[in-house]
Amino acid sequence: MASTPPPPPGPPQQQPQQIIVQKGGNGLGTAGFVCAVIALVLSIIPIINLLSFPLALIGIILAGVGITRQPRGLAIAGVVCGVLAIIVAIGIYAAA
């Protein structure tokens, strides 16, 4: 009984390539949101709330520019938080 040799290996199989599509982010909207949230937290503290005014304004400006780009969620939240930070800071400053 003569055994036949195994057939030679064929060409190497190629793996299917994965195409990764990255979604574009909204850096200005995110930066505005972060600034506005920090301003909102600082606006609650009586003496430090004076620092929240410029930070809230920066957050409102950045988020306002970010509203013109997609996705808009954090940009809208940044504008809302910035406005709330200014209202809270004025209220606490006026009450003191």
Secondary structure as UniProt FT lines:
FT   HELIX           27..42
FT   TURN            43..44
FT   TURN            46..48
FT   HELIX           49..66
FT   TURN            67..68
FT   HELIX           73..95
//
